[in-house]
Amino acid sequence: MTRRFHTAPALATSAFVCLLAIGCRSEPVPPSVEFTTIPKADAGGPGGLAPVEGRVTGARPTQRIVLFARSDQGWWVQPFRSRPFTEIAADSTWKSAIHLGQEYAALLVDADYRPPATAETLPELGGGIVAVVRAPGTGKFVAPAPKTISFSGYDWLVRQLPNDRHGMNDYDARNVWVDSAGHLHLLLTERDGRWTSADVRLTRSLGYGTYSFDVRDTSQLDPSAAFSMYTFDPLGSDQNFRELTVDVSHWGDPGTMNGQFVVQPETVPANVFRFAIPGGLITFSFRWEPGRVSFKAHRGSETSRGGPVVAERLFSARVPTAGAERPQLTLLYDRSAARPPSKAVEVVVEKFTFLP
């Protein structure tokens, strides 16, 4: 008797079942994040908030969302520096509020990721970031063409978009000009029923050195106006934006002294020195060195260094290191004042000098 073994069909069936099992095995879903609601495109700034929503795929339970909005000065974490995280719901969706900007980004991050408050470029994958999506704002937004002026041998960019320095303020390029003598004029005035301010910032950073401003009489500046000469780095939040400031303002109260030297943050009393500014041309200056900054105000122009000293102060604590800051000049309406200026306000800066 011949015994036959039908092993081949059995092996074939087994192989087929094995291949079927392999084909049906669920592969890991790569993590991703997407927007489902995108706010409109806007100039950017700290104005109103808009809703933003999205969903994630393949996220772990401990992961979260970090949102950013981009303005002309970089990426800003949302909705606030103090609240940089958005939680993911059980159905894998997320929702939050966000300040308006030209572009938006959502990052899926691990639980131990700590985002920067501001950044010149958007953070990339790695280092706790597992997925990134970015999208332009909806609708049409056309930023005004950049305007620069030449003053004291430097090029300055004229602000034309709103900001929230001392309250929300609008800016108009017509409020800035240089006269035939080379003097810079800044104007705070009402246009079409709204107050518009003036602001210029240098197109490059200068770093450590002496910054000096020759300013015509500001002793009678309207109590609701504020004029500031300062350094500022919009992306330097870890260094209090590298802001060293000379302010000329009564901050809405005519009874207060109208000058102050400040190393930010000004919420620290030791960081502020107030003084009275007399009439006439005053030179305001500060010498910035590693670990210290020395402020001074004296009568007369920068060339008349022997003029009587009005005020001086040395700060050696909480002084920022040099970075990407730029000198800036701003004349604005202090929105904390009880009433607007009684009439248009003009400040004339005759000269700016810098010595390394």
C-alpha positions as CSV (number, residue, x, y, z in Angstrom):
1,M,0.0,0.0,0.0
2,T,1.3,3.3,-0.9
3,R,0.8,6.1,1.7
4,R,0.4,9.5,0.3
5,F,1.0,12.7,2.3
6,H,-0.8,15.9,1.3
7,T,1.6,18.3,3.0
8,A,2.0,20.9,0.2
9,P,-1.6,22.2,0.4
10,A,-1.4,22.4,4.2
11,L,1.9,24.4,4.0
12,A,0.4,26.7,1.3
13,T,-2.7,27.3,3.5
14,S,-0.4,28.1,6.5
15,A,1.7,30.5,4.5
16,F,-1.4,32.3,3.2
17,V,-2.8,32.7,6.7
18,C,0.6,34.0,7.9
19,L,0.7,36.6,5.0
20,L,-2.9,37.6,5.7
21,A,-2.1,38.2,9.3
22,I,0.9,40.3,8.4
23,G,-1.2,42.3,6.0
24,C,-3.9,43.0,8.5
25,R,-1.5,44.0,11.3
26,S,-2.1,47.7,12.2
27,E,1.0,49.9,11.6
28,P,1.8,52.8,14.0
29,V,0.2,56.1,12.9
30,P,2.8,58.8,12.6
31,P,1.9,61.8,14.8
32,S,0.5,64.8,13.0
33,V,-1.4,68.1,13.8
34,E,-3.7,70.1,11.6
35,F,-5.8,73.3,11.7
36,T,-9.6,73.1,11.3
37,T,-10.2,76.8,12.0
38,I,-7.7,79.4,11.0
39,P,-8.0,83.1,12.0
40,K,-7.8,86.0,9.5
41,A,-4.4,87.5,8.5
42,D,-3.7,90.7,10.3
43,A,-0.8,93.1,11.1
44,G,-0.2,91.3,14.4
45,G,0.1,92.6,17.8
46,P,-1.5,92.3,21.3
47,G,-5.0,93.4,20.3
48,G,-8.0,91.2,20.3
49,L,-8.0,87.4,20.4
50,A,-9.6,85.1,17.7
51,P,-10.6,81.4,18.0
52,V,-8.4,78.8,16.5
53,E,-9.0,75.0,16.4
54,G,-7.5,71.8,15.1
55,R,-7.0,68.1,15.6
56,V,-4.2,65.6,16.1
57,T,-3.5,62.1,14.9
58,G,-1.3,59.6,16.7
59,A,-0.7,61.8,19.8
60,R,0.2,60.2,23.1
61,P,-1.9,61.1,26.2
62,T,0.7,63.3,27.8
63,Q,1.4,65.4,24.7
64,R,0.1,69.0,24.2
65,I,-0.2,71.7,21.6
66,V,1.9,74.9,21.5
67,L,0.6,77.7,19.3
68,F,2.5,80.6,17.6
69,A,1.5,83.6,15.6
70,R,3.9,85.5,13.4
71,S,4.0,89.3,13.1
72,D,6.6,91.4,11.3
73,Q,9.0,91.0,14.2
74,G,8.9,87.2,14.6
75,W,7.0,84.4,16.1
76,W,5.1,84.8,19.5
77,V,3.9,82.0,21.7
78,Q,0.1,82.0,22.1
79,P,-2.2,82.9,23.7
80,F,0.1,84.4,26.3
81,R,3.6,83.8,27.6
82,S,2.1,82.7,30.9
83,R,-0.2,80.2,29.2
84,P,1.8,78.6,26.3
85,F,0.0,75.2,26.3
86,T,-3.3,74.1,24.7
87,E,-4.7,70.7,25.9
88,I,-5.9,68.0,23.5
89,A,-9.4,66.7,24.1
90,A,-10.4,63.0,24.3
91,D,-11.6,63.1,20.7
92,S,-8.2,64.3,19.5
93,T,-9.4,67.9,18.9
94,W,-8.0,71.1,20.4
95,K,-9.2,74.7,20.6
96,S,-7.8,77.9,21.9
97,A,-7.7,81.7,21.4
98,I,-4.8,83.4,19.5
99,H,-3.6,86.9,18.8
100,L,-3.9,87.8,15.2
101,G,-0.8,87.7,12.9
102,Q,0.2,87.1,9.3
103,E,0.8,83.4,9.8
104,Y,0.0,80.7,12.4
105,A,1.7,77.5,13.6
106,A,0.7,74.6,15.9
107,L,3.2,72.3,17.4
108,L,2.5,68.9,18.9
109,V,5.0,68.6,21.8
110,D,6.0,66.3,24.6
111,A,5.0,67.0,28.2
112,D,8.5,68.3,29.1
113,Y,8.9,70.7,26.2
114,R,9.3,74.4,27.1
115,P,8.6,76.8,24.3
116,P,10.3,80.2,23.8
117,A,8.2,83.2,24.4
118,T,9.4,84.7,21.1
119,A,11.6,83.4,18.2
120,E,13.0,84.8,15.0
121,T,12.2,81.6,13.2
122,L,9.7,78.9,14.0
123,P,11.0,76.0,16.2
124,E,11.6,72.8,14.1
125,L,11.1,69.1,14.8
126,G,13.2,67.5,17.5
127,G,13.9,68.4,21.1
128,G,10.4,67.5,22.3
129,I,8.6,68.7,19.1
130,V,7.0,65.8,17.3
131,A,4.8,67.5,14.7
132,V,4.5,70.9,13.2
133,V,1.9,72.6,11.0
134,R,1.9,76.2,9.8
135,A,-0.7,78.1,7.8
136,P,-1.2,81.7,6.5
137,G,-4.0,83.7,7.9
138,T,-7.2,83.7,5.9
139,G,-8.5,86.6,3.9
140,K,-6.4,89.4,2.4
141,F,-3.9,91.4,4.4
142,V,-1.6,93.8,2.7
143,A,1.2,95.2,4.9
144,P,2.1,98.8,4.2
145,A,5.3,99.3,2.2
146,P,8.3,99.8,4.5
147,K,9.4,103.4,4.9
148,T,12.8,104.4,6.1
149,I,14.4,107.8,6.8
150,S,17.9,109.0,7.1
151,F,18.8,110.8,10.4
152,S,22.2,111.6,11.9
153,G,23.9,109.3,9.4
154,Y,21.8,106.2,10.1
155,D,18.8,104.6,8.4
156,W,15.6,104.3,10.6
157,L,12.5,102.3,9.9
158,V,9.2,104.2,10.5
159,R,6.5,102.2,12.3
160,Q,3.2,102.0,10.5
161,L,1.4,99.2,12.4
162,P,-0.2,99.3,15.9
163,N,1.4,98.2,19.1
164,D,0.5,98.2,22.8
165,R,3.3,100.3,24.3
166,H,1.5,102.2,27.1
167,G,-1.8,101.0,25.7
168,M,-2.9,100.3,22.1
169,N,-1.7,103.0,19.8
170,D,-1.9,103.5,16.0
171,Y,1.1,104.9,14.1
172,D,1.2,107.0,10.9
173,A,4.2,107.5,8.7
174,R,3.2,111.1,8.1
175,N,4.0,111.8,11.7
176,V,7.8,111.4,11.1
177,W,10.1,113.6,9.0
178,V,13.5,115.1,8.9
179,D,13.8,118.8,8.1
180,S,16.4,120.7,6.0
181,A,18.7,121.1,9.0
182,G,18.7,117.3,9.5
183,H,16.6,117.4,12.7
184,L,14.1,114.6,13.3
185,H,10.5,115.6,14.0
186,L,8.0,113.2,15.8
187,L,4.3,114.1,15.9
188,L,1.4,112.9,18.0
189,T,-1.8,114.1,16.4
190,E,-5.4,113.3,15.7
191,R,-6.2,112.0,12.2
192,D,-9.7,111.0,11.1
193,G,-11.0,110.9,14.6
194,R,-8.2,108.8,16.1
195,W,-4.9,109.7,17.8
196,T,-1.8,108.6,15.8
197,S,1.7,108.3,17.2
198,A,5.2,108.3,15.8
199,D,8.0,105.7,16.1
200,V,11.4,105.0,14.4
201,R,13.9,102.3,15.1
202,L,17.4,101.9,13.7
203,T,17.7,99.3,11.0
204,R,20.6,97.6,12.7
205,S,21.9,96.8,16.2
206,L,24.8,98.7,17.8
207,G,25.5,96.8,21.0
208,Y,27.5,98.1,23.9
209,G,28.5,101.8,23.8
210,T,27.2,105.3,24.5
211,Y,23.8,106.3,23.0
212,S,23.2,110.1,23.0
213,F,20.1,112.2,21.9
214,D,20.0,116.0,21.7
215,V,16.4,116.9,22.3
216,R,14.7,120.3,22.1
217,D,12.7,121.6,25.1
218,T,10.2,118.9,26.3
219,S,9.5,120.5,29.7
220,Q,6.0,121.4,28.6
221,L,5.1,118.1,27.0
222,D,1.4,117.4,27.3
223,P,0.7,115.2,30.4
224,S,-1.0,112.6,28.2
225,A,2.0,112.2,25.9
226,A,5.0,110.1,26.4
227,F,8.4,110.3,24.6
228,S,10.9,107.5,24.9
229,M,14.5,106.9,23.8
230,Y,15.5,103.3,24.3
231,T,17.0,100.1,23.1
232,F,14.6,97.2,22.3
233,D,14.9,93.6,21.2
234,P,11.4,92.2,20.3
235,L,12.7,88.7,20.5
236,G,14.7,89.1,23.7
237,S,12.0,88.3,26.3
238,D,14.5,86.4,28.4
239,Q,16.4,89.6,28.8
240,N,13.4,91.9,29.4
241,F,13.7,92.7,25.7
242,R,17.1,94.3,26.4
243,E,15.3,97.6,27.1
244,L,17.2,100.5,28.5
245,T,15.0,103.6,28.6
246,V,14.9,107.3,29.0
247,D,11.3,108.4,29.3
248,V,9.9,112.0,29.1
249,S,6.3,112.0,30.5
250,H,4.1,113.0,33.3
251,W,2.1,109.7,32.7
252,G,-1.2,111.6,32.9
253,D,-0.4,113.4,36.2
254,P,1.0,117.0,35.8
255,G,2.1,116.8,39.4
256,T,4.7,114.1,38.9
257,M,8.3,114.5,37.7
258,N,8.6,114.3,34.0
259,G,11.8,112.3,33.5
260,Q,13.0,108.8,34.3
261,F,15.8,106.4,33.6
262,V,14.8,102.7,33.5
263,V,16.4,99.3,33.3
264,Q,13.5,97.0,32.6
265,P,11.5,95.6,34.3
266,E,10.3,98.9,35.7
267,T,8.1,96.9,38.2
268,V,11.3,96.7,40.3
269,P,11.5,100.0,42.1
270,A,15.3,99.9,42.1
271,N,15.2,99.8,38.3
272,V,13.7,103.3,38.0
273,F,15.2,106.7,38.7
274,R,12.9,109.7,38.3
275,F,13.9,113.4,37.9
276,A,12.6,116.8,36.7
277,I,13.5,117.9,33.2
278,P,14.0,121.7,32.9
279,G,13.4,123.9,29.9
280,G,15.7,124.2,27.0
281,L,17.7,121.7,24.9
282,I,18.7,118.6,26.9
283,T,21.1,115.8,25.9
284,F,20.0,112.4,27.2
285,S,22.6,109.6,27.1
286,F,23.5,106.3,28.5
287,R,26.7,104.4,28.5
288,W,26.1,100.6,28.3
289,E,28.8,98.2,29.3
290,P,28.7,94.5,30.4
291,G,27.0,94.4,33.8
292,R,26.4,98.2,34.1
293,V,24.7,101.2,32.4
294,S,25.2,104.8,33.3
295,F,22.5,107.3,32.4
296,K,22.9,111.1,32.2
297,A,20.9,114.2,31.2
298,H,22.7,117.5,30.9
299,R,21.8,120.9,29.5
300,G,23.0,121.8,26.0
301,S,23.9,119.7,23.0
302,E,26.0,116.6,22.9
303,T,29.0,118.6,21.9
304,S,28.7,120.8,25.0
305,R,29.7,118.1,27.4
306,G,30.4,120.7,30.1
307,G,26.8,121.8,30.3
308,P,25.2,121.5,33.8
309,V,24.1,118.0,34.7
310,V,20.4,117.6,35.2
311,A,20.4,114.0,36.4
312,E,22.6,110.9,36.4
313,R,22.3,107.4,37.6
314,L,24.4,104.2,37.5
315,F,22.7,100.8,37.4
316,S,24.7,97.6,38.0
317,A,21.9,95.1,38.7
318,R,19.6,93.3,36.2
319,V,21.5,95.0,33.3
320,P,20.9,93.0,30.1
321,T,23.6,91.7,27.8
322,A,24.0,93.1,24.3
323,G,22.2,91.1,21.6
324,A,19.8,92.1,18.7
325,E,18.5,95.2,20.3
326,R,18.1,98.4,18.3
327,P,17.8,102.1,19.4
328,Q,14.3,103.3,19.1
329,L,12.4,106.7,19.5
330,T,8.7,106.8,20.2
331,L,6.2,109.6,20.8
332,L,2.7,108.3,21.8
333,Y,-0.5,108.9,23.6
334,D,-0.3,107.3,27.1
335,R,-3.6,105.5,27.2
336,S,-3.6,105.3,31.0
337,A,-4.1,109.1,31.1
338,A,-7.5,110.4,32.1
339,R,-7.9,112.4,28.9
340,P,-6.3,112.7,25.5
341,P,-3.8,115.4,24.7
342,S,-5.3,118.9,24.4
343,K,-3.7,119.4,21.0
344,A,-1.1,117.9,18.7
345,V,2.3,117.3,20.3
346,E,5.7,117.5,18.6
347,V,9.2,116.5,19.7
348,V,12.3,117.5,17.8
349,V,15.5,115.4,18.2
350,E,18.3,117.4,16.7
351,K,21.0,114.7,16.8
352,F,21.7,111.1,17.6
353,T,25.3,109.8,18.2
354,F,26.7,106.5,19.1
355,L,30.3,105.8,20.4
356,P,31.4,102.2,20.9
